[in-house]
Amino acid sequence: MDSDSVFYTDQSGKVTSNPLLDQLPSYQSLLYRRKGSNTGTKRRSSSRARVGSSGSGRWTLSTVNRHDENQKSQVEQRATRELAQTMAEKRRDKALRLQEDADLTSWRQWRQSTHRYLRRLQDDVHEWLTALQLWRSDIHIIEGMFGTGILSYFSFLRFLVMLNLIIFTLMFSFVLLPIIIAPHASGNITYNRNDGSICSVYPTSARQGLVIFHEHIADLLSGGGFLEQTYLFYGYYKADKIHFPGTTYNLPLAYLLVTVAYLFLSLIWIVKRSANGFKRNLVQDEDRFQSFCNKIFAGWDFCISNMNAAKLKRSSLLYELRTDLEEERIKQKIADRTREEKCRIYLIRVILNLFVIAVLACCFYSIYIATIFSQEAQMNEVKVNFIVDLIHQYLPSIVITLANFITPLLFSVVINYEDYSPAFEIRFTLMRCVFMRLTSIGVLLFSLWSHITKCKEEPCVCGYNHVLYSCWETRIGQEMYKLTVFDFIIIVAVTIFVEFPRKLIVKYCDCGLAKWWGQQEFAIPQNVLEIVYGQTICWIGAFYSPMLPAICTIKYFFIFYIKKVSLMKNCRPATRPFRASSSNFFFLGVLLIGLSLACVPVIVSVAQINCSQACGPFVNYTTSWEVLPTAISQLPSGVQTLLFTVSSEAFAVSFFVVTCLAMFYVIALAGAHKRVIKQLREQLAMEGRDKHFLIQKLCQAQKLSGITSPGPQSQRRSSRSSPTYHTSFSNNFPEGVFFAHSPLDTSTHV
């Protein structure tokens, strides 16, 4: 309620003061803000304010009228069944609409009927697509039993399934399908040349003679043997051109463009989904008092229908309140720290961070050593036995998994001594775990590339170590394939051999240690890091193994049911809550970090490292990127000029300047909106104080009238001698406004 819109006039029409309205907190605050060097008396300021308010009142009235007209037009555009009205009102509204339509021209009637038909068609299509949504009923069951926090994890898992399915569709449509249909569509495939040099020799890895059964198992788990020369890996795609009747298909160009397309598509989709969560985080109030109010009055999850889940939600709300109070206590403690205490805690943090860096360095060095040892062991032609060979092949995956298991435990212990707030402890520990998981993949690739690009005689004849890696892209694809398979094996093994026995021990053992140990918690952040780690491997490996997105789609499909059964039977929700509003943005933010990391090795391998001369579609090129300039040089001159102009420095600088201007405009607009939001919050707070003040006055008046209990005549006299206040709910005002009516007498007192 604007304080200037409340004014009082006597019988002569003169604007005068009213003691009750002068006491409103909003009016007192307005007077305080308007104080200046030459303020004058309070009464003259009050009169001037109220005189000026008549104009603002008329402006407010017209503004509200326009607002009501806009709302009315929006209601008219909505369907009758969507209006919050009774059936009689809906029938009357429909009759009025039909009568108005009858007065329109035929063109307007056709436009309105077409608009309604398209709107209904859009609603029907949306309902149909919602009904076809993957795991719709399962996710509703999880939401009803455990709330929206755990629901966000399974929704995120469904998003990754759909993303990988689309990536595989791109790879299959533009890379696999032309090779498959070429023999059946009178197509002629031109394969890459083999000039007979030492760089073009690609020895077969298929096993010769009698093959034992466990060797097929080893090939299936490692991607070698019979799997190496299949559609699964990069080395199988040796075609250069596919000549269909009337057209020629450039497979190397399609392979490169599909790689760029799936990375760009992933970026756009992730940013689009994270925008909603980012907007929710921006509009969250920073006021701690309002945070408490939101938790107490609006913190309950009404999707919960299970009693145990309701008890858990209650305990989680209590935990959030305790956490917020603990953060307030820590903030006060930080504010009261002396200089000696600050120096001591900063010294402890520096020492502990150095310890964390040392732990990470040890883990990365272990991954590097394990990768080099594994590559050298695989090059050794002397095979010990099936188990040892399998351990040699999976040694980098084993070391990475052990590092990902041990380091979070160390981080959770170290963070207790760094004296951070509880909320910051969770975020900081998660960021350390994210850094460990994603950087370990980068260390693995760095170890492989250091081995690939290193030759006994420098410089390398072929640009890479062709003796050990005749097709190094396939070798990297095999490593990504093994990481994907081993990650899935670990998830299944932990569910069957760790979580299930723990549930049985806790359920059937009555000892105090088992009760203290308790069931396994379904920790949402750790589970999210697992699938983000796997998705990062998929993004990197899709270039070297085009079928890897299909494997990841199947993997995440089974993980959904494994995690669902584990949640229902083995685990319990975590005591530390993870809100759905913040978790969705956190999941997608971590996924965006994984995508950024995945782009680096793909870009380096495409633009910097020499292609294998014995396999793959880029045999005729030094690097994979060279196929793009070669394809552009074969286009018409006009198209070449356009593309060169777009890729020139002048266009890049102009585009950068325009982008900066647009960014500055958006920043300025966001700042203006932020100031408006701040003013609206202040106005809402002031309205609350005004209502509280008026309710207090009303209660005092009721108590006073109950004590005095005057007769009818005295009531009439008092009504003539004092102004009466009532609440007027007009159609023009969304809220009640208190108006003071003047008495017949010239004196006005309350």
N, C-alpha and C positions, 0 to 999 in steps of 0.2 A: 504494500500500500504506500503510495507516494504521499509524503507529508504535505506537499503543496496542494494536493487535490482535496484536502479537508479544510473547509472554510465555513464561516458563520456570518449571517447577515441578520440585521434587526428589521423592524417593520418599515423603517424608512429606506431600506436597501443599502444602508451604510455598512461597510465591512468593519466589524469590531472583533475584539479578542474574546476567547472563551477559556476559562481557567482549566477545564478538563482537558481540552485538546492541547493547551500549552504544556501540559504535563506528560504528553506522549513521548516515549523515548526517541522515536524517530524525529519528532520536531525539535527536541532538545539537541539531538545530534546535529541536525541541520543548522541550528543557530550556532553551535560550537564551530562547525566547519566554515560558517560565513563570517566569523569574527575577523576583523582586519584592523588596520591602524586607526581608522575613523569609523567605528561601529555605531556610535550614537547610543541611544537608550534602547533597552530591550523591547519596550512597548512599541516604539516607532519601527524597530526592525520587525517585530511581530506583525504590525499593521501592513508594512510594505510587503512582507512575505505573503500575507493573506490576500492583499490586493492583487499582487502578481499571480497568485494561485488561481484566480478566477479564469484567467486566460489559459493557464496550463490545464485547468479542469476541463475547459471546453475542448482543448487539444486532445486531452486524454479520452474524453467522451467520443470524439470523432475517430480517434485511433482504435478504440475498443469496438466501435460500430463497424469499421472496416475489417477488423479482425473477425468479428462475428459473421460478416458477409463472406469472408474467405472460408471460414469453417462451414458455413451453410452450403457454399458451392462444393466443398470437398465432400460433404455428406450426400449431396445430390448425385455426385459421381459414383458413390459406392453402391453396391448392390443392396436391394431391400432386405435380403436375408441376413446381411452382415450388420445391420443397424441394431443397436441395443434398444428395441422397442417391443411393445406388446403386439399381439397378432392384429388387434383392431387398428392400432396405429400404423402397422405395416400395410394393412389393406387400404387404409385411407391414404397413406403416402403413395402406394402404387396407383390408386385411382387418380390422384393429383398429377402424377407423372404422365399417365396415359392421356389425361386431359391436356396437359401442356404439350405433349407430343403431337396431339391432333391439330394444334394451332401452328405447328411448324411447317416449313416448306418440305416438299418431297426430298430435296437434297439433304437437308438437315436431318430428316427422319432416317434416311438411308445411312448417313454418317453415324448417328447415334446407335442404330441397330447393329451396324458393323462393328463399332467399338465395343458394344456389349458382348457380341458374339466372340470377338477376339479375346476379350478379357475372360470369358467363361472357358474358352479353349485353353488359354494359358493356365488357368487354375486346374483344369482337368489334366493337362499334361504334367503339371507340377505334382499333383496327387499320384499320378501313374508312375512317375519317376521315383517318388518317395516310396511307393509300395515295392518297387523293384530294387531298392537300396540293399546292398550287401549286408548280411547279418543284422537286419533291422530288428527282428524279434529278440535275438540274443542280446543285443545292446540294450534294448528296453528292459530285459530281465536284469542285467547287470546294473543298470541305472536304478531300478526299483529296489534292489537289494543293498547296493553299496554307495549310491549317490553319484553326483556328477563328477567328483574328483577322479575316481577310478574309471568312470565312463570316458573321460577325456583321453586316457591311455589307449583304450580299445578303439575309440574313434580315430586317434592318430595312427594306430596300426592299420585300420581300414583305408585311411588316406594313402599310406605307403603301398598297400596292395594295389590300389587303383593307379598310383603313379608308376609303379613298376610294370603293370600291365600295359599302360600306354607306351612306355619306353620300349617294351618288347614288341608292341604292335608296329612302332616306327621302324625298329630294326628288321623285323620280319618282312614288312611291306616293301622296303626300299633296298634291302641287302639280300635276304634269303630268298624271297619270292621270285625275283627275276632269274636267279640261278636255277631254281626248281622248275619254273615253267618254261624256260628256254628250250629244252629238248622237245617239249610237247606243243610248242607254239611256233614251230619252224624257225626257231632262233639259232643263230650261229654265235658261239662264244669264242672270243679271241683271248687266249691266255697270254700271260706275261712271258717275255722271251727268257730263254736260258742260254746265256752266252758261253757256258762251259767253264767259266772262271771259278776260282776257289771260293768266291763269295756266294755263288749260286748253288752250291752243293747243300742239299738238305737231306741228311740220312734219315731213313724211316725209323720210328721208335716202336713199331709193331713187333710183338714177340713172335719168334720163328719156332717152328717145330711144335712139339707137344707142349701145350700150355696148361699148367696146373690151375685148379679152380681158384685158389687164394690169390694167384697172380691177377686174375680178372678183378677180384675185390680190390687189390692194391691199385690197379689202373682206374677203377671206378672212383676210388677215394682221392687219388692224386691227379687225375686228369691226363695221365700219360698213357702209353701203350696204344690200344685201339681207339681211345677217345681223342688222341692228339690230332689225328687226320680226319676230323669230322666237322660238322657245322658249328660245333661248340667253340672253336678257337679261331683266332685271326689267321693262322697259317693256311687254313683250308681254302680261303677266298683268293685264288690265284687269277681270277678273270680280270681282264683289262676292259674289254668292250663286249657288250652283248648286242648283236645285230638282229633286231626284230624286223619283220616286213614293214618297210616304210620309216623306220626310226632306228637310232643307235643309242643304247643305254650305257652311260659312263659310270661303271661301278665304283672306281676309286673316288670320283667326285661325290657320288651318292653316299658312300661310306663316311666321308669327311663331313658332309653337310648334315647327315643324320646325327653324328656325334655332337656337332654344334647345336642342333635342334633340340635334342633331349636335355642337354645341359641348360639351354635357354628356357625351355618349357618348364623344367623343374624350378628354375629361379622365379619365373613369373607366377607359377602356381603357389609356391611357398610364400612369396611376398603378398599375394592376394589374400591368402588365408590368414596370414599373420597380421594383416592390416586391422582386422576387426578386434583382435586381442590387444593390439597396440593402442587403438582408440579407447578401449575400455580402461587400459592402464592410465591413459592421459586424463580421462575424466574422473578418475578416482580422487576423492578429496584427500588433501594432505593433512587436514586437521585431525589430530588424534582423537578428539572428542567425538567427531562424527564417525570415525572408524569404530569406536566403542558402540555408538548407537546402531550402526549398521550390523554389527555382530549380534547385538542383543535383540534388536527388533526385526532384523531382516536376514539373519544368518542361517535360519533353518532351511534345510533342503527338503522341499515337499514332495520330491520324487521318491523318497525312501518309504518303503512299505514293509520292511523286515524289522522285527523287534531288536535283534542284535545290532543291526546297522543303525537303528535309531539311538540305541545306547552309545554306540561308538561315535555317532555324530555329536551327541551331547558332550561326551568327553573331549572330542576334538574342539568344540567351541570353547569349552573351559580351558583347554590347552592354549588356544589362540589368545584368549583374554589374559591368561597368565603370561604368555609370551609378550604381549603388548605392554603389560605392566612391568615385566622384567626389562623390556627395552627402555621404558621411561625411567626405571631405576638406574639402568646403565648410563643413559644420557645424563642424568643428574650426577652420577658418579664421575663421568668423564668431565663434566663442567667443574666439579669440585676437586679435580686432581691438582696436586702440586707439581712444580717443575721436576722434582726428584722422581715422583711417581711416573710422570710422562716419560722421562729418560729411561727409567727401568723397564716399562712396558714396551717402548720402542726397541730397546736393546734385545728383549726377549723375542719380539717378533722378527727382528733381523736374523737372530741366531736360528730360529725355527724355520724361517724361509730359506736360509742357506742349507739347512738340513733337508728340506723338501726338494730343493734344487739338486742336492747331492743324490737323493733317492731317485729322482727322475733321470739324472745322468747315468746312474748305475743301470737302471732299467733300459735306457736307450742303448747303452753300450752292450748290454747282454743281448738285446735284439739284433744288433749289428753283428756280433760275434756268432750268434746262432744262425743267422742268415748265411754268412760266409761259409761256416762249417757245413750247413745243409747243402749249399750249392756244390761245394767240393766233394761231399760224400755222394751226391747224385751223379757226378761226373765219373766217379770211380766205377769201373766195369766189374770189379769183384764184388759180388753180392753175398752178404753174410747170411741172413735169413729174412723171412717175410716181416716179422715184427720189427727187427732192427731197421730194415729199409724203410718201413712205414714211419718209424720214429724219426729217422733222418729227414724224410720228406716233410713231416709235420712239425719239425723242431721249431721253426720261427713262430708258427701258430701256437704251439704249446707255451713258449716263452712269453708271447704277447698276452695270452690268456692268464698266465700266472701273475704277470705284472698288473694286469687289470683287476685281478682279485686281491692282491696284497696291498697295492698303493691306496685304495679307498679306506682300508682299515687303518693304515698309518695316518692318513689325512684326518680321519675322524678323531684320532687320539691327539694329534698335534694341535688341532683347532681349539681344543679345550683350554690350552695354556696361552692362547693369543688374546684372550679377553675381548672378544667381539660380541656384538648383540646376537641373540638367537637367530633372527632372520638372516643377518649377514653371515653367520656361521654356515647355514645351509647353502646359501648362494655361493660362498667362497669355496666350500668343499666341492660342490658340484662343478664349478668352473675348473678346479684342479683336476677332477676326474675326467672332464671333457677334454682338457688339454692332454692328459695322459693317454686316453684311448685314441684320439684322432692323430696325435703326433706319432704314436707308435707305428701307424700305417705309413706315415711319411718316412720314418727311419727305415722301415723295411724296404720301401722303394728306393731310398737313397743307397742302401746297402746293395740292392740288386744292380742299380745303375753304375755304381762304382766298380762292380765286378764286370758288368757288360762292356763298359767303355775303356777298360784297362786291358792292355795287351802286353805280351812279353817284349815285343819290339815296337817301340813308339816311333812315329804314330801308327795307328792301326791301318792296315791295308784297306779294309772295307769300311772303316769308320766306326767299327765296333769289334768285339772279340768274336769273330766268326768261327773260331775253333771250338769254343765252349758253347756258344749261343749262335747256332746257324739261323735260328728264328727266335730272336729275343722277345718279340711281342707275344708269341705263344707261351714262352716261359713265364712272363709276367701274368698273362691270363691264367696260367695254371696256379700260380701263387694266390691270386685273388679267388680262384675257384676253391682252393684248399682252405683259405680263410673262411669262406662262406660255409662250406660243408662242416668244418670243425666248430664254427660258432653255433650252428644248428645242433650238432652232436652234444656240445656242452650244455645248451639250454635243455635238451631232452634229458640228459644224464642228471643234471641238478634237480630237475623236477621229480624224476623217478627214484634216484638213489640218495637224495639229500632231504628234499621237502617232505616226501611221503613217509619215509621212516621217522622223521622228526615228528610228524603228526601222530603216528602210531605210538611213539614213546610218550609224548605229552598226554595222549588220550588214555592210555592203558597203564601207565606207570604212575604210582601215587607218591613217589619220592619227592622231596622238596626241591632237589636239583632240577628235575624235569619240569615241575611247575614254574620254577624261576626261569628256566630256559624258554618255555612257552612256544607257541606256534611261530612259524616263519612269517614275518611281516611282508606284505605285498608292497614293497617300496616302489612308488611310481617313478621317481627320478632315475633310480638304478636300472629299472626295466626299460625306460625310455633311452638311456644311454646305450643299452645293448642293441636296440634296433636301429638307432642312429649310426652306431659303429658299423653294423651290417649294411646299412644303406649307403654309407660312404664308400665301403668296399665295392658295392654294386655300381656306383657311379664311375669309380675309377676303372673297374674291370670290364665295363660294357664295351669300351673301345677295343680291348684285347680279347674279349670273349663275348661275342654278340648274343649268345644264348643265356648269359648270366642274369639279365633281368627276368627271364622266364623262371629260372631257378629260384631267384629271390621272391618272385610272386608266389610260387608254391611253398617256399620256406615260410613266408609270413602268413600264408593261409593256414598252415599247420600250427604255427606259433600261436595264432589267435585261439584255437581250440585247446592247445596245451595250457596257455595262460588262463583261459576261462576255467578249465577243470582244476587247475592248481589253485586259483582264487576261491572257487566254490568248496573244494575238498581239503586242501592242504594249508592254505595261508589265511591270514586275517589282515584286514586293512591296517595301514600304518597308524600309529598313535599320533604322529605328527601330521597334521592335515596338509593337503596340497589342493588349493582351490582350482576349480575348473577355469575360472576367468583368467587367472594368472598362468595356469599350467599350459593352456593351449599356446599362449604366446611364448612361453619358455621352451616348449617342445619344438616349435617352428624356428625359434631363434637358434637353438642348438643344431637343428637340421640345416639351417642356412650356413652356419659355421662349417659343418661337414661338407656342404656343397662347395663352399669356397676352397676348402682344402683339396677336394677332389678335382677341381679345375686345374690346380697348379701342375700335378704330374701329367695330366692329359695334355695340357698346353706345351709343357716342356718336351714331351715325347713327340708331339706332332711337329713342333717348330724347330727343335734344336738337335735331337738325336737322329742320326742317319737311319733310314729304313733298312729292314732286312732285305738283302738281295736274293734270297732263296725262297721266300714265301710271302703271301699276302698280296693285296691289290696294288700296293705302291712300289712294286719292284722297279718300275721304269723311272722313278723319281728319287732324288737324293733324300729329301724329307717329305713327310706326308703333306705338308702345307703347299708344296710346289704344284700340286694338282689344281689348285684354285687359280693361280695366275695363268697356268697353261690353258685351262678351260676358258678363262676370260679373253685370252688372246685369240681364240677361235670364234668369238662373237662378232657381230657387225660393229663397224666403227662407231656408230652413234651410241650403241649400248656401252662400248668400251669407254668412250668419252664421259658418259654419265657416271659409270662406276669409278673411273679414275678421279672425277671431280668430287664424288662423295667421299672417297678415301684420301683426298688431298689434305695438306696442312691448313690451307685457307678455310676449307669447309669445316675442318675439325675445330679451328679457333673460333669461327663464327658460331658453330653449334655450342661450343663451350660457353661463349659469352651469352647467348640466348638462354642457355640452361641456367647460368648464374643469375640472370635477371629474373627468370621465372622462379628460381629458388628464393631470391630476395623478396619477391612479391609474396610468395607463399609464407615466408617467415614473418613478414610484416602483417599479413592477414591473420596468421596464427596469433601474433602478439596482440592485435586488436581484439580478436575473439577471446583471448585470455583475459584481457582487461574487462571486457563486457561480462564474462562469466564471473569474474571477481566482484564486479558491481552487483550483479544479480544475487550472488551469494550473500553479500552484505545486506542487500535489500530484503532477502528472505529472512535473514537473522533479525533484522530490524522489525519486520512484520511479526515475527514470533514474539519479540519483546512487547510490541504494541498490543497484541492479543492477550498476552499474559497480564499486562497492566490493566486492560479494559475488563478482563475477567475478574481481577482482584477488586476493581471498583464496583462491578456488578454484584459480587458477593458481599462487599461491604454495604451496598445499598439494600440488598435483600435482608441482611442481618439487622440493619437499622430500621427498616420498615417492619420487621417482625417484632422488634422491641417496642417501638412507639405505638403501632396498631391504631392509627388515627381513624376518626369517623368519616362518614361520607362527605359532610360539608367541609371538614378540614382537608379532606383529600382533594375536593374541588378547588379549595383555596390554594393548597400547595401546588396543584397542577397549574394554577394560573400564575403563581409566584415563582415558579422554578421551571427551567427547561426540562423537557423529557427527551430521553435518548432511546432510540430503537434501531434495530438492524434492518436495513433495507436491502433485499435481494432482488435487484432489478435484472432484467435480461441483458442489460448493457454492461453489467459488471460481474466478473466471475466470482467475486467474493463480496461478503457483506461490508458495507461502509457505514460508519456511525455519523449521523447527522444530528445537529442540535437545532431544535425549533425554539424560536424566541418567545418569551411570554408577552402578555399584553403590557406588562410593566416595562419601563425602560431599563431598569436595573436587572442585571443578570448575575446570579450567584448560584453556586453549587455547594 
